[in-house]
Amino acid sequence: MGGGALGSAQVRGGPQHLGVMGGTFDPIHLGHLAVAEEAREVLSLDRILFVPAGQPPHKPAAEVGPIEHRLAMVELAIADNAAFELSSIEIDRPGPSYTVDTLERLAADGDRLTVILSAETFAELPTWHEPERLFEAARVAVAPRWGYPAPDPGWLAATFPGREDRVSYLEGPRLGVSSTALRARVAAGRSIRYLVPGAVAAYIAAHRLYRTDASQPQRRTTAS
């Protein structure tokens, strides 16, 4: 698993069909991994690129964890899947991490791209930076998200007319886990076992990520 962006299609033996999964991954969890594997299998993707955002345009810098920790957790999470790869393309590029810029850069290498979005994120697509360019650079795979309605094909036709054939809809998995909820569990001193890969849970504990003073383990005392 490499820490840098993929090389050109020529270096890797010809064009591939790549899935692109972006996000802050703060932290990465089993939902991310399960959706990526579903997309890889159902859409016959050659590889999945996990692309941690450097500075998401919609989030203040103070709300996003240090990039070195987010990169390390992604590497640990995907280490046992040869079809998963970490790309630092958004970390290496200064300025806001606009998805369309990332996709156009990756498409320039000659690969076919499918960007993987949750139903929640897909509904927000009209508010993104130049979303029409996104459909030129990549197809879109929409994954269901627990608590959010399935995308309405009529909405797609009205919002992005002529782009209906650029979107695929995944049927699952529907895992009710989010990075926000995981950070809250850690801050409250609760377990995140079985919600993130074991190596990620160990990393979070070792580096004391997301903890507050109130979440420190309480020592048992014995009356004398």
N, C-alpha and C positions, 0 to 999 in steps of 0.2 A: 504494500500500500504506500503510495507516494504522497508526499506533502505538497507537491507542486501541481500545476495544471497539466492536463494531458498534453502530449506532444502532437505533432501533425498526424493526419491520417496516413500519410505516406510512411512515416517512421513506424507506425503501429501496424503496417501491413494492409492498408486500405481503409476506406470509409466504414464507419460503424453506425449503428442506430443506438444513440445514447439517451438515457433518461437523465434529467437534470432535476435534482431536489435541492432547493435552496432554503435558507432559514437562518435564524440566529443560533439554533441548536444550543439553547441555554437552560437546561441541558438537552442533548439528544436523548430520545427515549425509544421504547419498543414500538410505539405507534409509528414513528418515522421509519423504522427498519421494516416493519410489517408492510406498510404501504409501498415502500420502495421495492420489496421483493414481489409483491402482488403485481405492480406495474411491469417489472422485469419479465415475469412469467406470462402474464396475459397479453402484453403487447410485443412479446418476443424481442426485448431490448438486449443488446449485447452487454452493456455495462450501465451502472448507475453512478453518476457523479454527485457527491454530496458537496455542496458549495456553501460554506458558512459565510454569512454576510459580514462585511467589514463594519460599515456604519449604515444600518437600515435607514432610509429617508424618513420613515414614519415613526421612528423611535428616537427619543433623546439619547445621547451618548451615555448619560448616567444610568439609563435603564437597561443597558446591555452589558453582560459580563465581559471580562478581559478576553481578548481574542485568543491568547495563548492557551487558556483553559478550554475554550470552546473547540479549538482545533484538536487539542489533545484528547478530549472526550469523544469527538467524532472518530479519530483514528482508532481509539480503543474499541469503540462500538462496532466498527466495520471490519476489524482485523481478521475475522474468521470467514468472511465472504469474499471469494476471489472476484466476484462480479461487481463489488462495491469499491469505489475509489474516492479519495478525498482530493478536492481541487481547491487551491488557494487563490484562484483567479480574482476573486473580489477583495481578498486581503491585500494582494499585491498591487491593486489599482487604487490610487488615491481618490478621495471624494466619496460621495454617496454611492451605495451599491444598487444601481438600477438593474433590474433583471434583464431588461431588453438589451442593455449594453453587453452584459455577460453572454447572453444567447448569441448575439451577433458575432462576438469574438470567437466563441466556440464553433459556430457554424462556418466561420472562415477557414477552419481546418478541413472542411470537406465532409464532416459527419452529418448525419440526419439526427435531429434533436426532438425530444418530447419532454416538455417541462411538466413536472408533476405538482399539482396544486390541490389543496383541500377545497371542499365545497365552500367553506367560509371565505377563503382567499379568492377563489374564482369569482364570487359575488362582488368582491371589491375591485376587480380588474379594471373597470372603467376609470377608477381614481388613480391608477398607476401612471407612471411616466411613459407617455407615447405607447399605449397598449397595442395600437394597430401594427406597429413594427414588430411586436412580439409574435403575431401570427405569421408574419413573413419569415421569421427566423426559425420557428419551431411549431410543432403540434402541441396540443395541451391535453394532458390526462387529468381528469377531475376525480379525486378520491372522496368518498363520503366522510363526513365528520359528525360524530355523535352530538346531537343537539342542534344540528343545522339542517334545514330542508335540502332536499336534492335539487340540483340545478334545473331550472325550467327551460326546456329547449326553445320555447317561444321568446323568453327573455334574451337568449343568445341571438336569435334571428333578428330581434328588434335592435339590440345594442351593437352587435357586430355582424351586420348583414353580409351574407356570402361567406362567412367563416365557419358555418356549421360543420363542414366536413373536416375541419382542422381540430375538432374536439372529440375525445373519447371519454367514456364514463366508466369508472371502475365500480364494481359492485361491493367491494369490501377491501380490507377488513374495517369494521366499525369499532375502534378501540377508544374508550372514553378516557384518554390520558392527554395531558397538556403540560408543556414546560412550565407555564405559570403555576399550575397546581402542584407540580413537583417541587418548585422552589418554595412554595408555601409549606409543603409538608416538611421539608428539611428545616425551614426556619422554626417550625413548631416542634422540632425534635422527633418527628414521626419517620417511620421506615419508608423507603422507596424501593425496597426489595421486590423483584418481579415486575417492576414498572420501568426499570432501566437495565441494561446489561450489567452483570456483576462487576465487570472491570470499571464501568462508569460510576457505579455506586461507591466502589472502593476509592476511586480518584476524588470524588466529591468529598468523601469523609477525610481522606488524607490531606487535602488542601483546604478543608474547612469552608467549602463554598456554601453560599446561601444561608449560613448560620447566623443566629443572633445570640446575644448573651443568654437570653431566656431558653435557647434550645440546647444548651450544653447538658450533657447527661448528668443526672443527679446521682451522687454517690450514696449508697446505702450505709446507714450507720447502725451500729449495734449498741443497745443500752448496756452499760457496764453494771 
